[in-house]
Amino acid sequence: MNTPLALKLNSNEGPLSPPALLAALATLDPEALRRYPDVSTLEATLASRVGVAPERVIVTAGADDAIDRVCRAYLGAGHTMLRSEPTFEMFDHFAKLAGAAAVTRVPWRCGEFPLAAFLDRLDEQPAVIAVVAPNNPTGATASSGDLRRLAEAAPSALILLDHVYAEYADEDLTPAVLDLPNVVVLRTLSKAWGLAGCRIGYAIGSPGVVASLRIAGAPYAVAAPSVALALQQLAEGDELLQTHVGRVREERAALCARLTALGLAPLPSQANFILAECGVLAPFLTAALAALGVIVRDFPNRPGLTGAIRITLPGDAIAFQRLVAAFETVLAPEALLFDLDGVLADVQHSQRAAIAATASSFGAPVTPVQVATAIRSGDAANDWLVTRRLIEAAGVDASLDDVTARYQSLYLDLREREQLIPSSSLLERLAARLPLALVTGRPRAEAEWFLERAGIASFFKAVVAMEDARAKPDPAPVRLALERLGVRHAWLIGDTPDDVRCAKQAGVLPLGVVAPGDDPSLAGAALRDAGAACVCDRLSDLLELLP
């Protein structure tokens, strides 16, 4: 069974465009491909929708291109930019490329736009004042009154209103500022219109500002096929846009409520995303969601944002259910599932020794390193099959029945060497917090023998063994464990890539631990490559990770 495709919620993209939209390309005049693109029709269409003359609109290669043009045209040596903090990081990038003298930052995390703080900084005579509303990454927004007061108080500055999330906000600020000569509004078709791959942005400003922006960038920034798709989407996509926006607004409220209930602190948002304060949990939460196939944006190198994650609302009922389920699995697990060998039982002198001894008895000697490598390579939940593969790799023919019989005769003499890896008191503490289950490739009798011998059988509410389901990495044994416990959300702790892969396919959070005797570097890398949310140094780490 295949792991579901990743749910990519880290880039604030919009809805999936209808497949029929691509049909517009089939009717594209071949001349459009050999001639430089003409954006005049698209600019006129956008101008008409906004209610301005075409000379007040310039189409750009996404809103990023428009920001770059503003910085090139209005910043430079001796000029400064004033913006909020945190906000879209490309402002600093383009300001630096333009040679700006400085970027002044006004704190604005949530709540009302800090107009007074902006006005207090006008004595620095900024050439560009950037306002992102709704703001990225926080989702906070400004009002039309804020913008008008700012523009009137700084007539010599260009007020850059980055309004690319306007469709999701309660108020479209564009009409309220069109009469102000020192305001330029950036919009895009990359978000609510669902055309991020086409890179269609546009700026609306006075004819003089737009003329300056044309000079500041490339003359043919947008490809003709993108222009054709944009025109088609504008002509036919209004209903899709409204449906998508309505759905996102519903998800925004629902996810805020759910994240709050799960102990996070989501900020109020007017965009198609939510910024959630997670504190020290942020790195683990990001990795854990990714292990479940949900990709969100984290900010490990952004001061003030290292404890936050940003989640794009998918705008789709099934995807939203998957998103919520992933958060609940990470933040509200209902059970802990454990592999046995290498996690609870130290088997380097029993099972692994039996594998090596069995192979040697067939004239195919192997080293402990070869055994560990075979287990890391996958499809290794059954020791008998692993042993036979090692024997065959040495060029020796042996039946599975013969290998199994030889292995069992050796293992039953060696199993007394097995030791419990974690303390029984740790397992008792974990069992007091959540139901525990064992998911193992061992025969049931052998698994229960170890649990009884180690004195930990009473801590486990369910045992799924070899006879119960298909072997890992098939998700069947994990799903059976969930069924027997009567839960939906759980974590699984394993020491092999097979453990990780079966957990992922079952929608369970996979955590790794290195088995005694394994190379920590190689084993840890294999677990991470398979998709483990993290590799614990020891099982006691669970006490810190569990919510």
C-alpha positions in Angstrom: 0.0 0.0 0.0 1.2 3.5 -0.9 1.6 6.4 1.6 -0.8 9.2 0.7 0.7 12.2 -1.1 1.9 14.9 1.2 -0.6 17.7 2.0 1.4 20.8 1.2 0.3 23.6 3.5 3.4 25.7 3.8 3.1 28.1 0.8 -0.3 29.7 1.1 -1.4 28.5 -2.4 -5.0 28.6 -3.4 -7.5 26.1 -4.8 -6.9 23.5 -7.5 -7.9 24.9 -10.8 -10.4 22.9 -12.9 -8.7 20.6 -15.5 -10.8 22.3 -18.1 -8.8 25.5 -17.6 -5.9 23.8 -19.4 -8.1 23.5 -22.5 -7.5 27.3 -23.0 -4.0 26.4 -24.0 -5.2 24.2 -26.8 -6.8 27.2 -28.4 -3.8 29.5 -28.0 -2.7 31.0 -31.3 0.8 29.5 -32.1 1.9 33.1 -32.8 1.7 33.7 -29.1 4.5 31.2 -28.6 7.0 32.8 -31.0 6.2 36.4 -30.3 7.1 38.2 -27.1 4.0 38.3 -24.8 1.5 41.1 -24.9 -0.1 41.7 -21.5 -2.2 44.7 -22.5 -5.5 42.7 -22.7 -4.8 41.2 -19.2 -4.0 44.6 -17.8 -7.2 46.1 -19.3 -9.2 43.2 -17.9 -7.7 43.7 -14.4 -8.2 47.4 -14.6 -11.8 47.0 -15.5 -12.4 44.7 -12.5 -10.8 47.2 -10.2 -12.5 50.2 -11.8 -9.4 52.2 -13.0 -7.8 53.1 -16.4 -5.5 50.5 -17.9 -2.5 52.8 -17.6 -2.9 52.4 -13.8 -2.2 48.7 -13.9 1.0 46.7 -14.5 1.1 42.9 -14.7 4.2 41.4 -13.0 5.7 38.0 -12.5 3.9 37.5 -9.3 3.7 40.1 -6.5 7.3 39.4 -5.7 8.3 41.0 -9.1 6.2 44.0 -8.2 8.0 44.4 -4.8 11.3 44.1 -6.6 10.3 46.9 -9.0 9.1 49.2 -6.2 12.4 48.7 -4.4 14.4 49.3 -7.6 12.4 52.4 -8.5 12.1 54.1 -5.1 14.9 52.8 -2.9 18.7 53.1 -3.3 21.6 54.7 -1.6 20.5 56.9 1.2 16.8 55.8 1.1 15.1 53.7 3.8 12.1 51.4 4.0 9.6 51.3 6.9 7.7 48.1 7.5 6.2 46.0 10.2 7.8 43.1 12.0 7.3 40.2 11.4 6.2 40.4 7.8 7.0 39.0 4.3 10.7 38.3 4.2 11.2 39.3 0.6 10.9 43.0 1.4 14.3 42.9 3.1 15.8 40.9 0.3 14.7 43.3 -2.4 15.5 46.4 -0.4 19.0 45.1 0.1 19.4 44.3 -3.6 18.2 47.8 -4.4 20.9 49.2 -2.1 18.6 50.7 0.5 20.3 52.4 3.4 18.2 50.7 6.0 15.0 48.9 6.8 13.1 50.2 9.9 10.8 47.7 11.6 7.7 48.4 13.7 6.5 45.5 15.8 3.1 44.2 14.8 2.2 40.7 15.7 -1.6 40.8 16.1 -4.4 43.1 16.8 -4.9 46.5 15.3 -2.4 48.0 12.9 0.2 50.0 14.9 -0.5 53.3 13.1 0.8 55.5 15.9 4.1 53.6 15.9 4.4 54.1 12.1 3.6 57.8 12.4 6.3 58.1 15.1 8.9 56.9 12.6 8.1 59.3 9.8 10.8 61.7 10.9 13.2 59.2 9.4 11.7 60.1 6.0 11.3 56.6 4.6 11.1 56.5 0.8 8.9 53.3 0.9 6.4 52.3 3.6 5.4 48.7 3.2 2.1 47.5 4.7 1.2 43.9 4.2 -2.5 43.5 5.0 -3.5 40.8 5.7 0.0 40.4 7.0 2.2 37.4 6.2 2.9 35.4 8.4 0.5 36.7 11.1 -2.8 37.2 9.3 -3.5 40.6 11.0 -4.8 43.4 8.8 -5.0 47.2 8.6 -8.1 49.3 8.0 -8.7 51.7 5.1 -8.5 54.5 7.7 -5.1 53.4 8.8 -3.8 53.5 5.2 -5.3 56.8 4.4 -3.9 58.5 7.5 -0.5 57.0 6.8 -0.5 58.1 3.2 -1.6 61.6 4.0 1.0 61.9 6.8 3.8 60.8 4.5 3.1 62.5 1.1 6.8 62.1 0.0 6.8 58.3 0.6 5.4 55.6 -1.5 2.9 53.5 0.5 3.2 49.9 -0.8 0.1 48.0 0.2 0.8 44.3 -0.3 -2.8 43.1 -0.5 -2.3 39.6 -2.0 -4.6 38.0 0.5 -7.4 40.5 0.0 -10.0 38.0 -1.2 -9.9 36.2 2.2 -10.2 39.3 4.3 -13.4 40.9 5.6 -12.6 44.1 3.7 -10.9 44.7 0.3 -8.9 47.8 0.9 -8.2 48.5 -2.8 -11.2 50.8 -3.6 -10.5 52.9 -0.5 -7.0 54.0 -1.5 -7.2 54.3 -5.3 -7.5 58.0 -5.1 -4.3 58.4 -3.2 -1.4 59.3 -5.5 1.3 57.9 -3.3 -0.2 54.4 -2.7 0.5 51.4 -4.9 -1.6 48.2 -4.3 -0.1 44.8 -5.1 -2.5 42.0 -6.0 -2.1 38.5 -7.3 -3.7 35.5 -9.0 -1.4 33.2 -7.1 -3.6 32.8 -4.0 -7.4 32.8 -4.1 -7.4 32.5 -7.9 -5.3 29.3 -7.8 -2.7 30.3 -10.3 0.6 30.3 -8.3 2.2 28.3 -11.1 1.5 31.0 -13.6 3.2 33.7 -11.7 0.7 36.5 -12.4 0.8 39.5 -10.1 -0.2 43.1 -10.7 0.2 46.5 -9.2 -2.4 49.3 -9.2 -1.2 52.9 -8.7 -1.1 56.3 -10.3 0.0 56.5 -13.9 3.3 58.0 -12.8 4.0 55.2 -10.3 3.0 52.5 -12.8 5.3 54.1 -15.4 8.2 54.0 -12.9 7.5 50.3 -12.2 7.5 49.5 -15.9 11.0 51.0 -16.3 12.3 49.2 -13.2 11.8 45.7 -14.5 12.0 43.4 -17.5 9.7 44.3 -20.4 8.3 40.8 -20.9 8.2 39.4 -17.5 5.2 37.1 -17.9 4.9 34.2 -20.4 2.1 34.1 -23.0 0.6 30.8 -21.8 0.3 32.2 -18.3 -1.4 35.3 -19.6 -3.9 33.1 -21.5 -4.7 31.0 -18.4 -5.1 34.2 -16.4 -7.6 35.6 -18.8 -9.6 32.4 -18.9 -9.6 32.1 -15.1 -10.8 35.7 -14.7 -13.5 35.1 -17.2 -14.8 31.9 -15.7 -13.4 31.5 -12.2 -15.5 33.8 -10.0 -17.8 31.1 -8.8 -14.8 28.8 -7.9 -13.1 31.7 -6.1 -16.2 32.5 -4.0 -16.7 28.9 -3.1 -13.0 28.5 -2.2 -13.0 31.7 -0.1 -16.1 30.7 1.8 -14.7 27.3 2.5 -11.3 28.8 3.8 -13.1 31.2 6.1 -15.0 28.3 7.6 -11.8 26.3 8.0 -10.1 29.3 9.5 -12.6 29.5 12.4 -12.7 25.8 12.9 -9.0 25.3 12.9 -8.4 28.2 15.3 -10.9 26.6 17.7 -9.4 23.2 17.5 -5.8 24.3 17.9 -6.8 26.3 20.9 -8.4 23.2 22.4 -5.2 21.3 21.7 -3.2 23.8 23.7 -1.7 26.0 21.0 -2.2 29.7 20.6 -3.4 30.5 17.0 -3.5 34.2 16.1 -6.6 35.7 14.6 -6.2 35.7 10.8 -7.8 37.5 7.8 -5.8 35.4 5.3 -5.8 31.8 4.0 -3.5 30.7 6.8 -3.1 30.7 10.5 0.0 31.4 12.5 0.0 29.3 15.7 2.3 29.9 18.7 3.7 26.6 19.8 6.7 27.6 22.0 9.5 25.0 22.3 7.2 22.5 20.7 7.4 24.1 17.3 10.3 22.0 15.8 8.9 18.7 17.0 5.4 19.6 15.8 6.6 20.6 12.4 8.6 17.4 12.0 5.7 15.3 13.4 3.2 16.7 11.0 5.6 16.2 8.2 5.9 12.5 9.3 2.2 12.3 8.9 2.3 13.8 5.4 1.2 17.3 6.4 3.8 20.0 5.5 3.5 23.3 7.4 5.8 26.4 7.5 8.2 26.8 10.4 10.7 29.6 11.0 13.8 28.2 12.6 16.0 31.1 11.7 13.5 34.0 12.1 13.9 35.8 15.5 10.6 36.1 17.2 9.1 33.3 15.1 11.1 30.2 16.1 8.2 29.1 18.4 5.5 29.4 15.7 4.2 27.5 12.7 2.1 28.7 9.8 -0.6 26.5 8.4 -2.3 27.2 5.0 -6.0 26.3 5.0 -6.5 23.7 2.3 -10.0 24.8 1.3 -11.1 21.2 0.8 -13.2 19.1 3.2 -11.2 15.9 2.9 -7.8 17.7 3.2 -9.0 19.7 6.2 -10.1 16.5 8.0 -6.7 15.0 7.3 -5.0 18.2 8.7 -7.1 18.1 11.9 -6.5 14.4 12.3 -2.7 15.0 12.0 -2.8 17.7 14.7 -4.9 15.4 17.0 -2.5 12.5 16.5 0.5 14.6 17.4 -1.1 16.7 20.2 -3.7 14.3 21.6 -2.5 10.7 21.1 -4.8 8.1 22.6 -2.3 5.3 22.8 1.4 4.3 22.5 2.4 1.4 20.3 5.8 -0.3 20.7 7.8 -2.6 18.5 9.4 -5.3 20.6 12.8 -6.2 19.3 15.4 -3.5 19.7 12.8 -1.2 21.4 11.8 -3.1 24.5 14.0 -6.2 24.2 17.7 -6.1 23.6 18.1 -8.9 21.0 21.6 -8.4 19.9 22.7 -11.6 21.7 19.5 -13.6 20.9 17.7 -13.0 17.7 20.5 -11.3 15.8 23.0 -13.9 17.1 20.5 -16.6 15.9 20.4 -15.0 12.5 24.2 -15.0 12.2 24.5 -18.6 13.6 21.8 -19.9 11.3 23.5 -18.4 8.3 26.8 -19.7 9.3 25.4 -23.2 9.8 24.4 -23.2 6.1 27.9 -22.2 5.1 27.1 -18.5 4.7 28.8 -16.7 7.6 27.7 -13.1 8.2 28.8 -10.3 10.6 26.6 -8.3 13.0 27.1 -5.4 10.7 25.7 -7.3 7.8 22.7 -8.4 9.9 22.0 -4.8 10.9 22.3 -3.6 7.3 19.8 -6.3 6.2 17.3 -5.2 8.8 17.8 -1.5 7.9 17.2 -2.3 4.2 13.5 -3.0 4.8 11.0 -5.9 4.6 12.7 -7.3 7.6 10.0 -7.9 10.2 10.4 -11.7 9.9 13.8 -13.0 11.1 13.4 -16.2 9.2 13.1 -14.4 5.9 15.9 -12.1 6.7 18.1 -15.0 7.5 17.2 -16.8 4.3 18.0 -13.7 2.2 21.4 -13.4 3.8 22.1 -17.1 3.0 21.0 -16.7 -0.6 23.0 -13.5 -0.9 26.1 -15.7 -0.2 25.1 -18.0 -3.0 23.8 -20.8 -0.9 20.4 -22.4 -1.6 18.2 -23.1 1.4 14.5 -23.6 1.8 12.5 -21.3 4.1 11.3 -24.4 6.1 14.9 -25.5 6.7 16.1 -22.0 7.7 13.1 -21.5 10.0 13.7 -24.9 11.8 17.4 -24.2 12.2 16.8 -20.6 13.4 14.2 -21.7 16.0 16.4 -24.4 17.4 19.2 -21.9 17.9 17.0 -19.0 19.1 15.2 -20.9 21.8 18.6 -21.5 23.4 19.7 -17.9 23.1 16.5 -16.1 24.1 17.4 -16.2 27.8 20.0 -13.6 27.0 17.4 -11.0 26.2 17.1 -8.0 28.5 14.5 -5.4 29.0 15.8 -2.1 27.5 13.7 0.5 29.3 13.0 0.3 33.0 9.7 -1.3 34.0 9.0 1.8 36.1 9.2 3.9 32.9 6.7 1.6 31.2 4.5 1.8 34.2 4.5 5.6 34.1 3.7 5.6 30.4 0.9 3.1 30.9 -0.6 5.3 33.5 -0.8 8.1 30.9 -2.0 6.2 27.8 -2.9 2.6 26.8 0.1 0.7 25.5 0.1 -1.9 22.8 2.8 -4.2 21.3 3.1 -4.6 17.6 5.7 -7.2 16.7 6.7 -9.6 14.0 7.4 -12.3 16.6 5.1 -15.3 17.0 2.6 -14.6 19.8 4.0 -17.2 22.2 7.5 -15.7 22.0 6.3 -12.1 22.4 4.1 -13.1 25.4 7.0 -15.1 26.9 9.2 -12.0 26.9 6.6 -9.7 28.4 5.9 -12.2 31.2 9.6 -12.8 31.8 10.3 -9.1 31.9 7.4 -8.5 34.2 5.7 -5.9 32.0 2.8 -7.9 30.5 0.2 -6.1 32.6 1.2 -2.7 31.1 0.0 -3.7 27.6 -3.6 -3.7 26.7 -3.1 -5.4 23.3 -0.6 -7.5 21.6 -0.5 -7.8 17.8 1.9 -10.6 16.7 3.0 -12.5 13.6 -0.1 -14.6 13.4 -2.5 -11.7 13.5 -1.8 -9.6 10.4 0.6 -9.2 7.5 4.1 -8.2 8.4 5.4 -4.7 8.5 5.9 -2.4 6.6 2.3 -3.3 5.7 0.1 -1.1 7.9 -2.3 -3.9 8.8 -0.7 -4.8 12.2 -0.8 -1.2 13.4 -4.4 -0.7 12.3 -5.3 -3.9 14.1 -3.7 -2.6 17.3 -5.7 0.6 17.0 -8.9 -1.4 16.5 -8.2 -3.6 19.5 -7.5 -0.5 21.7 -10.5 1.3 20.3 -8.5 4.4 19.4 -7.7 6.5 16.3 -4.7 8.6 17.2 -1.5 7.0 18.4 2.3 7.1 18.3 4.5 4.1 17.4 8.0 3.7 18.6 10.2 1.4 16.5 13.8 0.8 15.6 13.6 -0.1 11.9 12.5 1.7 8.7 9.7 -1.0 8.4 8.3 0.3 11.7 8.3 3.8 10.5 6.8 3.0 7.1 3.9 0.9 8.5 3.1 3.7 11.0 3.0 6.4 8.3 0.7 4.3 6.2 -1.6 3.7 9.1 -1.7 7.4 10.0 0.2 6.8 13.3 3.0 9.1 14.3 6.3 7.2 13.8 9.1 7.8 16.3 12.5 6.1 16.1 14.9 4.7 18.6 18.3 3.1 17.9 18.5 -0.6 19.0 21.4 -1.6 21.3 24.4 -2.6 19.3 23.4 -0.6 16.1 25.5 2.2 14.7 23.7 5.3 16.0 24.6 7.3 12.9 23.6 4.8 10.3 20.5 3.6 12.2 19.3 7.1 13.0 19.8 8.2 9.4 17.8 5.2 8.1 14.9 6.0 10.5 14.9 9.6 9.5 15.1 8.8 5.8 12.1 6.5 6.2 10.1 9.4 7.7 10.5 9.2 11.5 9.3 12.4 13.2 12.4 12.2 15.5 14.9 9.6 16.7 14.8 9.4 20.5 18.0 8.9 22.4 16.1 6.7 24.8 12.4 5.8 25.5 12.3 8.1 28.5 12.3 11.0 26.0 8.6 10.2 25.5 7.9 11.7 28.8 9.0 15.1 27.5 7.5 14.7 24.0 4.0 13.6 25.2 1.5 16.5 25.6 
